Amino acid sequence: MARLKFTRPLLHQLSLHYLLIPPVLFAIAAVLVLTIHGDVNAALLYSQCHSRSRLPSVSHIPVLGAPACFLVSVFLFATDSMRGVAQLSVVLAFLWALLTVCRVEAARLCNQRSWSVRFPTLSWLVFNLVSGTFVWDLWIVPAFIKHAKDLRLERAKEEALEGGQGRSDLFDDEERVILERSLTTQAEVYAIPLATAIGFVVPSVMMLRIQTPITVIIWLFFPLWVAAVHGAVRFVAVKLLRQGEPAYLDSHPPSVTLVYALPFIASLLTHAFFIWNLFCYNDSRQMTRMTLKYIAIDFTFIIATVLYWVFVESGIIPAVLMVVFSVFLGPGAALCLTWLIRERAICTFSVEEREDISDEETDSDDSTVHEDTPLLN
């Protein structure tokens, strides 16, 4: 095996089965850490839900009553103190940024052939309702990596076919990459921020401010609300505003600002609020501390998996920058900035790869012995 160059994406250097090993290891590590930090209070809480003595309106639901009661109770306890609200605000700001970048990737032309990437609602719903970080480790990030690998193989085949048939100069390499990575319609520039703001942020604020089972349940189903608002806004923008043409988001600063500004600002504010709260009295009760511990573990492994995703597709520099930005700006703001850097890196490496393939084909053509080539000089 050739020596790895960490300045270049691992996607260009390793086969798919090697790239999928770390996410699986993250999932195993998450199981171990959650087991080690197990708390008897969690078992007692589930026992109360199973006996229907806690949250009767939820726990009496047939079949799903006990797990639903347990999940709702976790978030009710997590928001039961100012420290909990501060910590959960940072998590929610990061999820807003993560939801935004997933929606951006789902809207790119090059990702339309991957069902898991194009339609993120189901994976996010499972993530929120069932398995947390394990969905990112075993489904979402592997799906993105596999699709990115498939795209590279398809490009190589296309380049080889064009080389054999005579390459068309209608688009140069950079234009082709930009066209592939454009959004399906310009309407996405409006649909994505509105969908995430209305479908995710509004339920999140309700959950933080109004600690009732119904507000938690509404928040748990936020992927459905995001999908509904996104579809409605996209339909209106395409049909009424005639915003149906593809557009490359990252080449238009106003569009970039419109898509990423709100989650970026929210992350800055929640990060500052959390740091300030660290110097205040911790008003969390025992059950709140227990739930916040589990949420923090889950959150840490999600960030680690997303960081690995960035590293695989764009190299070590964007990954290191994401860590640095997270310390000073908060993880959500760091993800927004890193995604712009990641996109530039992906385009640069894709163009270089296309040019390398073209050069190899040119060299191969030049070295071919034709009928008119003299045998001796």
Buried (B, 14 or more C-beta within 10 A) or exposed (E): EEEEEEEBBBBBBBEBEEBBEBBEEBBEBBEEBBEEEEBEBBEEBBEBBBEBEBBEEBBEEEEEBBBBBBBBBBBBBBBBBBBBBBBBBBBBBBBBBBBBBBBBBBBBBBBEEBEBBBEBBEBBBBBBBEBBBBBBBBBBBBBBBBBBBEBBEEBEEEBEEBBEEEEEEEEEBBEBBBEBBBBBBBBBBBBBBBBBBBBBBBBBBBBBEEBEBEBBBBBBBBBEBBBBBBEBBBEBBBEEEEBEEBBBBBEBEEBBEBBBEBBBBBBBBBBEBBEEBEEEEEEBEEBBBBBBBBBBBBBEBBBBBBBBBBBBBBBBBBBBBBEEBBEEBBBBBBBBBBBBBBBEBBBBBBBEBBEEBBEEBEEEEEEEEEEEEEEEE
